[in-house]
Amino acid sequence: MHNSYRISCLLAFIVGAAFLYVEWSRAHYFLMPNQSSAIAPRWASLIQTAEWAASDLAFKVRGPQVPHPDIVIIGVDEASLTALHQWPWPRSIHARLIRVLEKDPPKALIFDILFIEPFTTDAKGDAALVSATQDNPWVIHSLFFEMQDDQIVSVRLPFSKLLNAAAHVGSVNAMIDEDGTLRRAMPQMKVAGQTVSLLSVEAASLYQKMPLVELVQKLPLDPKGRLLVNFVGKDYSYPYLSYADILSGKIPASYLKDKIVLVGASATGTFDHYPTPTSKFMPGVEFHANVIDNILRWNQLRYAGIRWTYLAIAIATVLCGVFLARWSPGIGALGALISALGYAGFGQWLFVRRYIQIDFAGPLLTLLMGYLVILIYRFFTEEKEKRWVKAAFGQYVSHKVLDVLMEDPTKLRLGGDRREMTVLFSDVAGFTSISERLDPQELVGLLNQYLTAMTEVVFQFDGYLNKYMGDGIMAFWNAPVRQVNHAELACRCALRSRDRLVELNKDLEKRGLIPLKARIGLNTGVMVVGNMGSSQKSDYTVMGDNVNLGSRLEGANKAFGSSIMISEFTYQVVQDLFEVRFLDIMRVPGKAKPVKTYELLAEKGAITADWRNAIPLYHQGIQLFADRSFQEAKNKFLDVLSIIPQDKPSEMYIQRAEMFLAHPPSAEWDGVFELKVK
């Protein structure tokens, strides 16, 4: 079992090491500067996809937030396209918008619309847009650069006159992840030797009156210089105003005073829409609104870093290898579930309250896969153990005990264990003479019938059938399964065996066979139990002086004519549960110290009226015998015989009393009976 735990622990650490390597690969290709994710290994891409999915789920669990009140979007919507007809509109329309707003100017007006080429059919409109832009420094225009393998291959700027007139120009590039989802923004990039800021960063700088360099330095960027956007909610979370309604005056320009106003396409069918963690179809202009919102409230997400992930994986590995591998499958699964929920809950709390994003997939998959590997290993090893337990112990224990062992084979310690146990030895009296009267076939049939009946009784009281010794039986309790009432179970087994033999004898008599009489010895004490033997063959058994004493007590029944003899150690445990009478103080072969012995008669209160009357007389006789009042003792035992004829222990004490009356014992006599035979 210990070796199984060590292997489980090793497997968990192998899983942890594998996930550490995968996370290192992911960080190398997806997080480090100057590394292309296009050549990332398959496993790194898979774990990154899982991390993206987990981070997206965090937004869904969190739910929508309240957007910043000073961010408004003027949408090029269906109504505006209907009212103003063709698209793209003449630049004069955009110039009109600027002129409408300049009376109550916003803090920033962002055109998420590219004006790359002059409008060849409307030069006056281009001039009007250039003039309005030049007169209002809060107007921000867009540029776009094309990228290939993380390299800029071309730049699309506003047409030259507009570019010269604009006080602020920003990029509208979306940094889409490999799975097609927009999660990050690049606040600044180097383009043709020039530093170009994101459109939304330019707007936030104007609103906060903070220099771009200072603002960008405060942003929590990842190693590749990207900002992790904390999306407010689904698409259309910000107030959208119709472009046409602003131009017509339906919505007064004063409503937009001192706000950040973004102008962009929102009509269905336009191409400026992206999947995000909170939406499958978010307008690009709203993505910029989210970036601005983050900067204004400084609640953009901060990635905790790959070192946090390494630490979380290491903790998950230790949890699997050191703790979950020790626990039962049910408790282990509960522990794994609580740990996973705890980590996920802590990560969600960091996400919502501290705007910190940690990696979920790597640590949670380490915990899941580590425990799953342990479960699979334990399933096969425990199935093997169970098959071994069933094969090795199925014929020695009851189904009840076997089920316990099959459920938890760790209860079976096979190296040797010292514990208090109760052992039972049983033997058929005079079986040798019986066997001489029967032919082999009858003898085997009789023996099998007897052993089958006695074994059923042992199993009935959850004993472990250690072995058959010819016509003898050896059984014990409190191993391999712990049994606090082992002495009681053994005594009940002995009494039931005696009763079962009476039933068996009735059947034997009907068949004309000789009835059997069995002798039983019981002892309770510390014994060594375990798998003992050689490398070729071993047995689960018990050893020790207390085992030997149990065997001697079984044989001692012959000297007293008793049927069930128990030691003083068993008697001390069960005296309140059973009817018992004292037999003798005897010294058995192989033991120097004498032992008090008793005869087990019946369960408490189950003796007849004759026995209730006889037992006090019997014990009075025992006391008189110990006091050397042999004649008085003899008389008491004769009184017992008048109630219980042929009571063998009483007859034995009468014989001893008569012997001592004829030949008194020496002054050193201690009343101990020396048992000469085993």
N, C-alpha and C positions, 0 to 999 in steps of 0.2 A: 504494500500500500504506500509505503514511504517512497519507493522507487517510482510508482505511478505519479505521485505528487511532483517529484522532481522533474519528470518528463513533461508533465503539464506546465510546470513553471517555465521550463526551457522552451516549449512551443510558444507560450505567450510572449517570451522575450524575442523569439525569432520573428513573430508577427510584428512586434513593436519596432524591431530593427528594420524590417522591410518597409514599414510605413514611414519611418524616419528618412530612409533613403528616397522613397517616392516623394516625400515632402521637400527634401533637399533638391531633387530634380525639378520639381514644380517651381520652387523659389528661384532656381538658377535660370530657368527659361522664361518664366512669366513675371518675375518681380525685379530681376536684376537689370541695371542699365546695359545697353549695347548687346542685349541677347534677343534673339528672334524666337518667338514662340512657335513660328512656323516649322521649326525643326525639332520641337520638343518630343521626347519619347512618348509612346502611346500611354504608358501608365501615368506620366506626369500630366498629360492632357486630360485623362479620365478623372484624376483627383481634382484638377483645376475646375473641370466641369461640375463636379460634385460640390466644390466649394462655392461656385457661383450659384448653383441651385439652392444651397443652404442659405447663402446671404440673401437671395431673393425671397426665400420663405420668411426670413426675419422681418422683411417689410410687410408681408401679408399678415403675419401674426400681430405686428404692431398696430396696423390699421392706419387710416388717413390722419394727417395733422392739419392744423389751421395754417393757411398760407400767410405770408407777410402782407400786411394791409397796403403797403406802398408799392406793390407790384401789380401792374395791370397789363393785359395783352389786348392790342387792337388786331383783330383777326380779319384776314382776307377770307371771308366766309362766303357761302353760297349767295346770301342776300346781297352782299357787296358786289360780287361778280355779276349778278343779275342787274343791279342798278347801274354799274359803271361799265358794263359790257365787256369788251375784249380784255384778254390777259396775254402777255403782260400789259399793264396800263401805261399810258404815256407818263413820262416822268413829272409832268406838270401836276398830276394828281397827288403825287407824293410831296411835291413842293407845297401844294395847297394845304396838306395836312400839317406840315411844319408851320406854315403861316397861321393856321387856325390855333395851334397850340402856343405860339410865341406870346400871345397876349397874357396867358397864365401858364408860364412854361413849366414843364416837368423838370425833375433833376436830370433825367437822361431820357433820350428818345432813341431806341435801338431799331435799326432796320435790319431784320433778319431776312433781307432780300438782296440779292446780288445785282449790282449795276455795273457790269463788267464792260460792256461795249456801249458806245453812244447809240441813242435811239435814232436811227438814220432818217426816219420819217417825221421826226419831231424834235428838231434842234432847239426850238424855243423851250420845249419842256425840259430838255437837259439843262439848258441855261438857267431855267427857273429853279431847278433842284440844286444846281451849283450855288446859286445866289442865296437860296434859303439856308443851305448848309453853312455857307460862309458866314452868314449873319447870326447863326445860333450854334455856339460851340458845344451845346449839350446834345447835339445830334451825332450819332455814332453809326458809321457805315461798315459794311461787311466785306471781308476778303475770304478767299478759299484757296487752300493748297492741296494738290493731289499728292498722295503718298503711295509708295510701293515698297513692301518689306521694311516698314518703319523708316523709309527714306523719302524726303520731299523731292518730287520729280518736276513739279511745276507749280506756279503761283498765279492765281486769278485775282487781280486787284480791281478796285473800282476804276472806271475810265479816268484818264489822266486829270482832266479838269476837276472832276469831283474829288479825286484823291488829294489834289492840291488844296481844295477848298475845305476838306474835312479836318476838324481838329482832332478827331478820334476815329480810328479804324481798328476793328477787331476781327479775329478769325471766327468762322462759324463751323469749323471742323468738329465732327463727332468722332470720338475715340471708341469705336465699337469693338467689343470683345469678340474672340474667335467663335463664340456660340451665337453671334448675331445680336447680342443685347447691349444696349448703351448704359453703362454704369459710371463711367469716369469722364472727366474733362481734363484737358491739357491747358492749364492757365496761361502758360507762355511757351513759345517755341522760337528757335533760331531759324529765320528764313532769309536766305541770301545775305547772311552776315548781319541781319537786323533782328532785334527781339520783337516778336509779335505777340500781343496778348489776345486772350479769348474775348469775344464780344461781350460776354457777361461780366468778365473781370474788369473791362474798361468801364462798364456801367456802374459796377459796385464802387470803383475808385472815384468816379464822379459824385456818386450819392454820398459817400462817406468823406469826400474831400481829403482822401489819403493818396499819397503818391503810389504809383503802380508798384515800384520796387519794394516799398515798405509793406504794401498789402500782400504781395505774393510771398514775401519772406515769412509772413505770419501764417500762411496756409499750411495745413498738415499734408504734405505731399508724399506719395510713395517713392521708392527708390528710382522709379522711372519718371518722376516729376509730375505724376497725375493726381488729380483731386478725386476722391471717392464721394460721389454725390449722395446726399441724404434726401431722397425724394420725398416730397410732401405727401403725395397720394397718387391716385389714378390720374389719367388724362383729364383735362379740363377742370383741374382743381383750382386754378386761378380765375379771376373774373375776366371774361372775354367780352370785348365791346366790338360791335360791328364797325368796320372801316367806314361804311357808307353813313352810319348814324353819326359819326364824329364830324364828317364833312358837311352833312346837312344841318348840323346843330341840334339834332334830336337829343344828343347827349352833349351837354355843355363842356367846353374845354376846361372850365374851372374844376371839374371833377378830377382832372388829371394833374392838377397843380402840385408840384413838389414830389411827384411820384416817379417811379421808373416805369416807362412805357415801352413795351416791346411790340414791334410790328412784324407779323409773319403770317404765313399761310396756315389756315385752319380748316379750309374746305375739304370735304371728302374727295379723294381722287388726286389731290396734290401729292407730290413725292416726298415732301419734307416731314415724314413720320417715322418713328423708330420704336422698336420694342425696348422696354425698360423693365426693371424689377417690379414696377407697380402697374404697368400698362403694356398691352400688346401693340398699341398704335398711338404713341404719344407724339403730338406735333413737335417739331424741332424747336420752335420758338418757346414752347413750354419747358423744354429741357434747359434752355438758357435761363428761364425764369427760376427754375429750381436751383441752378448754380448761384444766381444772384441772391436768392433767399438764404442759402447756406452761408454766403459771405456776410450778408447783412446781420445775421443772427449768430454767426460763428458756431453753427451747429453741424458743419460738414463732418462726415465720418472720418475717423482716424483708424487706420489699420494697426492692430496691436503689434504686428511684426511676426516674422517667421520663428523667432526665438520662443515666443509664447506658444506657438504650435508645437515646437520640439518639446517644450516642457510639458504641455498637456498630453502629448503622446507618451512621454516617459512615465507620467503619473498613471495614465490608463494602462500601460504595460505592467507596472508594478502592482496595480490594483488587480489585474487579471492573474498575474503569475503568483503573487504572494497570498492574496486573499480569496478571490473567486475560485481558484484552483483547489483550495482547501474545503470549500463549502459544498454542501449537497447541491444537486442540480436546481432544485426549487429555490433554495435560499440564494444560490449563486445567481440565478436568473433575476430574482428580486433585487439583489445587490447591484447587478449590472444595469437594471432598469432605473433604479433610484439614482445611480451614478450618472447615467446618460441624461436623465431628466434634470438632475442637478446642474450638470455642465451646460446643457441647453438653456436652462432657466437663467443661469448666471450670465451666459453669453447674451441672452436676450435683454437682460437688465442692463448690461454694459452698452448694448446697442441703443436702447431707448433712452436711458438716463444719462449716460456718459458719452454717447456718440462714438463709441469704440467698437470696431468690428473685429471679432476674432474668427479664426478658422474653426468651423464646426465639423466638416466632413472627416478630416484626417483623424482627430482625436476620437470622434464617435465611432468611426469605422475601425479604428484600432481596438477600441473596447469591444465592439460587436464581433469582429473577426477573431480577436484574441479569445474571447469567451466561447465563440462558436467552435474554434479549433480544439479548445479544451473539451468541450462537450462531445465533439465527434470522437476525439481520442478516448475520452472516458466511456463513451458509448460502446466502442469496440472492446476496450480493455475490461470494462465492467461486465459486458456481455460474456467475455471470455472468463472472467472471474466467476460470474454467476453460473456459467456452465460447469466450471470446475467445482464450485460449491455444491451445485445440485448433484454432480456425479460423485463427489467425495462424501457428502453429508446427507444426501437424500434418503439413504437407508438407515441412518442413525438417529434422525430427529423427526419430530412430528412436522406436519405440513405448516403448522402455525409458526414454529421456530424456524423452519426452512424459509418461509416467506420473509421473515425478519432478516435473515442472513442474505437472501437474494436482493432485498431492497437496499441493504447497506452492508456490503461485504467487509467494510472496514471494522465491523464488530468482531471479525475473526482475526485474532492475532496469532500468527503461526510461528512465532519465534520462541514461545515459552513465557508464561505469565504466572505469577504467584497470586492466588486469591483464595478467599474462604469458599469452600464448596461442600457439597454433601455427596457421598458416594454410596452406592447400593450394590451389594453382592447377593446373588440368589443361587441356590443349588437344590437339586432334587435329592431328597434323602433316600439312600439305598438304591440308587439308580443302577449300580453295577449288578446287584442281584436281580433287579428287574430285567436288565438287558439279557441276562443269561437265560431267561424263560421265554424270550421272544425270538422269532426268526428275524433276520436283518431287515426285511421289508416292513414288518410290523414295528420294529424298533425305530426305524427312520420315520415312519408315519407318526408314531406316538411322540417322538421328539419334536418333529416339525409342528405338530398340533400344539404341544405345550409351549414351545418357543414363540410361535405365532401369537398365542393368547397373551403371554407375558409381555411381548414386545408392544402389542396394542395398548396395554396398560401403561407402559413406560411412556409411549407417545401421548397417551391421553393426558398425562400430567407433565408434558413438555420436558421430559428427560432426554438426555443424550445417551443412546445405546452404544456403549463403547465396544463391546465384543461379546461373542458367545464362547464359552469355554466348555465344549462338550455339552452337558446338560446345564451348565452354569451360565449366568447372565451377569454382566457388569454394566452399570449405568451411573451417570452422575448429573448433577444440576449446577447451575450458575456458570455454565460455559457451554458453547461459545457465547450465548446470549446471557446478559446479566439478569439474575432473578433474585430479588431481595428476600423472597420467601422460599429459598431453595430447600431448606430443611423440612418445611411444612409440605412442600410438593413431594419430596422423597418419601415422607411418612405416609402420605395419602396414597402414593403409588404402592407402597408395601402392603397396606391394608387392603387396597383394591386387588392386588395380586393374589392375596390369600383368599379373598372372596371369589375371584375369578377361577381359582384353582378348584374351589368347591363345586362351581358350576361345571367345570371341565370334567371333574371326577364323576359327576352324575352321568355325563355322556359316555365316559369310559366304561362305567359299570354296565350301562345298557348294552354296550358292545362286547361285554365279557372281558374287558381289559382290566389290568390292575390299577387301582387308584393311586395317585401320586401325592406325595407330601413334600413341600419345599421349605427350606430354611433361608432366612433373609437376615443380612447384617447391614446396619447403617452407621455411618460415622460422618461427623461434620468437623471441618478444620481446614487449615491452610494447606493447599496442594499446588503442585506445579502442573499447569495445563498447557498443551501446545502440540505442534506437529513434531513428532519424535520418531526417530528411526535412522535409516541410512539414506544415501543419495539415490539408491535404487528403489527403496520402499520405505514409506513412513506412514504413521497413523496419528490421528488426533486423539490424544489420550491424557491421562493424569498419572502423576507419580508422587511419591513421598510416603513418609511414615503414616500419615493419616489415611492414605489409601490402603496401606497394608493392614492397619487396624480394622478397617471396615471388612476386609477379607477374613481376618481372624475372628471377628464377631459372628460372621456367618457360620463358621465352623464350630464356634463355641456353643451354638444352639444345641448341638448334639449332646453336650455334657449336661445341659439343663433341661432338655426336652422341650425347649421353647421353640416358637416358630419365627418371631421377629425380634431380634436383639438390636438395641441402639446403645450408643455410648453416652456417657454423661454429657459430652459436648453437644450432641444432638438434643438430649433431654433438656438441657438448659434453655434451648431455643423454643421447644415445642410443648413444654410441660403444661402450659395453659390451654392447649388446643386438643390434647389427646389424653386418653386414659392409659396410664403407664404404671407398672409396678417394678420395684427394685429387684434385681436378680442377685448381683454379687459384686465384690471388688476382686477383680482378677488381673493377673499378670500374664499377658499373652506372649507366646514365643517371639523373640526379637525385640521386646520392649522391657526395659528395666522398671519403668514407673507403672504402678498398678492403675487400672481404670475402672471406674464404677460403670456398671452395665444395668440396663433396664429392658423390660419386655414391653413392646408396644402392643396394646390390647385392642383399642378401638378409638373412634373419635370421641371427643368430650361429650359425656352424657349418653353414649350409645351402648353402654354395657347393660346386661340384664340385672334384675334384682338380686339374683344369687351372687353375681360378681360384686355388686355393691356391698353386700353383706360380708363376702369373703375377703375382700382386699384389706379392710382394716385389721382383721385377724391375722392375715398373712404378714403385714408390716409389723404388727406386734411381735410375731414370731421372729422376724428378722432382727428386731431390736434386742429381744431376749437372747438370741443366738450370739449376737455381737457382745452381749454382756456376760457370756459364758454360762448363762442359765439354760443349759441344754435340755433338761427335762421339761421345763416350762415352755421352752421354744417348741419341743416336739409336740407337746399337747396342743399348742396353738395351730401347728400345721395339720395335726389330726382333725382339729375343728374345721380347718379349711377344706380338708378332704371330705368331710361329712356334707359339705355344701357343694363343692366342685370335685366330684370323684375323679380319680386318676389325674389330678393336677401334678404334672411332672416336676416343676420346681419345688412344690411342697414335699413330694416324695423324696426328692434329692436332699432337702434339708433335714428330713426325718432320718435318712440314712447317715448323714454327717453327725447329727446330734447323737444317735446311738453309738457311732464310732468314738466320739469324744467322751461320752459317758463311760465307755469301756476303757478308753485310753485318752485321758485328758491331755489337751495340748500344753506345750511348754509355756513358761511365763512370757517368752518373747513372741508368742503367737500374735499376729497382727490382723487376723481375720481375712487375709488375702488368699484367694484361691489361685493356685498355680496351674495354668492350662498347659498341659504337656504336649498336646497334639495341635497341629495347625488346622 
